[in-house]
């Protein structure tokens, strides 16, 4: 019997410009990925960038998630904010709701939520903020999926609330031995060498594991793989990853 093909979603963080300032090549990335995580005003993104990214995703049949974040434009959402759970719930609802409204205007829908930066990392261990994000998803109707890291604190409350969880790994980020990401403040946290990124993507896709910075292997049973749109050479890296995964028979399709 022929084994079933490995299914994998390739996602990227897009729409991360603001006003006259732009970041990354959204159009080129949308030709590669199967899911677009679109910034919606927390760490980046304004109505125009949101609409443009949504229009591009809709034209290509790319799935959309709301890339929610702390309200931190100056820090690009990469600084932890010790805000109250109630405030965080409201912020997530407002960001998702704005993107949903713009998505309707562009003839598409928002299928899930992908926390960004420091908020994503906080949901791995911060129970109160994890509960706040789950509460936001419940109040948004409970039908949006959540992209999260394996082992994150947010997984249990999300599943208890009936939220569909999609586990995610990163092709272009280094890992610690506990399965969390190597902090960006440390050397080597972002992988930019094409061979290294492709090799890590392939190992995650087919081996369901990743080599940590200390040389040990970490289990990583994920359904979606992130390629950051702001990594140097992001489009070249993304195309190389997609080509290699398809070469070995991995089937690429949205997980949401």
C-alpha positions in Angstrom: 0.0 0.0 0.0 1.1 3.6 -0.7 1.5 5.7 2.4 -0.6 8.8 2.7 1.2 11.9 1.8 2.4 14.3 4.5 0.1 17.3 4.7 1.6 20.6 5.6 0.4 24.2 5.6 3.0 26.9 4.8 2.1 30.2 6.5 3.7 33.6 6.5 3.2 36.8 8.5 2.1 39.5 6.0 0.6 42.9 5.8 3.2 44.2 8.2 3.5 47.7 6.8 2.1 50.8 8.2 1.3 54.0 6.3 4.1 54.8 3.9 6.4 52.3 5.6 6.4 48.8 4.0 7.9 45.5 5.0 8.6 42.4 2.9 7.2 41.4 -0.5 3.6 40.3 0.2 2.7 39.6 -3.4 5.6 37.3 -3.9 5.1 35.5 -0.6 1.4 35.0 -1.4 2.5 33.0 -4.5 4.3 30.6 -2.2 2.3 30.1 1.0 -1.0 28.5 1.7 -2.0 30.7 4.7 -1.4 34.4 5.2 -1.3 35.8 8.8 -2.3 39.4 8.2 -1.3 42.1 10.7 -4.4 43.9 12.0 -3.2 47.0 13.9 -1.4 45.8 17.0 2.2 45.5 16.0 1.7 46.7 12.3 -1.0 47.0 9.7 -3.5 49.7 8.8 -6.7 49.6 6.8 -4.8 50.0 3.5 -2.2 47.3 4.2 -4.9 45.0 5.5 -7.0 45.5 2.4 -4.1 45.0 0.0 -3.0 41.7 1.7 -6.5 40.4 1.9 -7.1 41.2 -1.8 -3.9 39.4 -2.7 -4.8 36.4 -0.6 -8.3 36.2 -2.0 -7.1 36.3 -5.6 -4.8 33.4 -5.0 -7.1 31.3 -2.8 -4.8 31.6 0.2 -6.3 31.1 3.6 -6.3 34.1 6.1 -5.6 34.3 9.8 -5.7 37.4 12.0 -2.1 38.2 13.1 -3.0 39.7 16.5 -0.5 41.3 18.8 0.1 43.6 21.8 -0.6 47.2 21.0 3.1 48.0 20.3 3.8 49.6 17.0 7.1 51.1 18.3 8.4 47.7 19.3 6.8 45.7 16.5 5.0 43.6 19.0 8.2 41.9 20.2 8.1 43.3 23.8 6.0 41.6 26.5 3.2 43.8 27.9 1.8 42.9 31.3 -1.7 44.0 30.5 -4.9 42.8 32.2 -6.7 39.7 30.8 -9.8 41.8 30.2 -7.9 44.4 28.2 -6.1 41.6 26.2 -9.5 40.0 25.4 -10.8 43.3 24.1 -7.7 44.0 22.0 -7.9 40.6 20.3 -11.6 41.0 19.5 -11.0 44.5 18.0 -8.1 43.4 15.9 -9.8 40.3 14.6 -13.1 42.1 14.1 -11.4 44.8 12.0 -9.8 42.2 9.8 -13.0 40.3 9.4 -14.8 43.4 8.3 -12.1 44.2 5.7 -12.1 40.6 4.6 -15.8 40.7 3.8 -15.2 43.8 1.7 -12.7 41.8 -0.3 -14.8 38.7 -0.7 -12.9 36.5 1.6 -13.0 35.3 5.3 -10.8 35.1 8.3 -10.4 31.4 9.3 -8.2 31.7 12.3 -6.0 33.6 14.7 -2.2 33.6 14.9 -0.7 35.6 17.8 2.4 37.5 17.0 5.8 38.0 18.6 5.9 38.5 22.3 2.2 37.6 22.7 2.8 34.3 20.9 5.7 33.6 23.3 3.6 34.6 26.3 0.9 32.1 25.4 3.5 29.3 25.9 3.6 29.9 29.6 1.4 32.8 30.8 -1.9 31.2 32.0 -3.8 34.4 32.5 -3.0 35.8 29.0 -3.7 32.4 27.5 -7.1 32.4 29.1 -7.7 35.9 27.8 -7.0 35.0 24.2 -9.2 31.9 24.5 -12.0 34.1 25.9 -11.7 36.4 22.9 -12.0 33.4 20.5 -15.1 32.3 22.4 -16.7 35.7 22.2 -15.9 35.9 18.5 -18.1 32.8 18.0 -15.7 29.9 18.8 -15.3 29.0 15.1 -11.9 30.5 14.4 -8.9 28.2 14.7 -5.8 29.1 16.8 -2.3 28.6 15.5 0.0 27.8 18.5 3.2 26.1 19.5 3.3 22.5 20.7 3.3 22.4 24.5 2.0 25.9 24.9 -0.1 26.8 27.9 -2.9 28.0 25.7 -3.5 24.6 24.2 -5.5 23.0 27.1 -7.9 25.9 27.7 -8.5 26.3 23.9 -9.3 22.7 23.4 -11.5 22.7 26.5 -13.4 25.7 25.0 -13.9 23.7 21.8 -11.4 25.8 19.8 -9.7 24.0 16.9 -6.0 24.2 17.5 -3.4 24.0 14.7 0.1 23.2 15.9 2.8 25.2 14.3 6.6 25.1 13.8 9.1 27.5 12.3 11.4 26.9 9.4 13.6 30.0 10.0 13.9 30.2 13.8 16.2 28.3 16.1 14.8 26.3 19.0 15.7 25.6 22.6 15.8 22.1 24.0 12.4 22.7 25.7 10.7 23.3 22.4 10.4 27.0 22.7 12.1 29.5 20.3 15.6 30.8 20.9 15.0 34.5 21.9 15.7 37.0 19.2 18.1 38.7 21.5 20.5 35.8 21.2 22.9 35.1 18.2 21.6 32.6 15.7 18.0 33.0 16.6 16.9 33.7 13.0 18.1 31.3 10.3 18.9 33.0 7.0 21.1 30.4 5.3 19.0 28.8 2.6 20.3 25.3 3.2 19.7 25.5 6.9 16.2 26.7 6.5 15.3 24.1 3.9 16.9 21.3 6.0 15.0 22.4 9.1 11.7 22.6 7.1 12.2 19.2 5.7 13.0 17.6 9.1 10.0 19.2 10.7 7.7 18.1 7.8 8.9 14.5 7.5 10.5 13.8 10.8 8.2 15.8 13.1 11.2 17.0 15.0 13.8 19.8 15.1 17.4 20.0 16.3 17.7 22.4 19.2 20.6 24.9 19.7 22.3 22.4 22.1 22.3 19.6 19.5 19.4 17.6 21.0 16.3 16.6 19.1 12.9 18.0 20.0 9.6 16.5 18.9 7.6 18.9 16.8 4.3 17.3 15.6 3.0 20.2 13.6 0.5 20.7 10.8 1.6 24.2 9.8 5.1 25.7 9.2 5.8 29.4 9.4 8.1 31.3 7.1 8.6 34.9 8.3 7.9 37.5 5.7 10.5 39.9 7.3 13.4 37.4 7.4 16.2 38.6 5.1 15.7 36.9 1.7 12.3 35.7 2.8 10.9 35.1 -0.7 14.0 33.1 -1.9 13.9 31.1 1.3 10.1 30.4 1.0 10.4 29.3 -2.6 13.3 27.0 -1.8 11.4 25.4 1.1 8.3 24.9 -1.1 10.2 23.4 -3.9 12.1 21.0 -1.6 8.9 19.9 0.2 7.1 19.3 -3.0 10.1 17.4 -4.4 9.8 14.8 -1.6 6.1 14.5 -1.9 4.8 16.7 0.9 1.3 18.0 0.0 0.9 21.7 0.7 -2.6 22.9 1.7 -4.1 25.2 4.3 -4.7 23.7 7.7 -7.7 25.9 8.5 
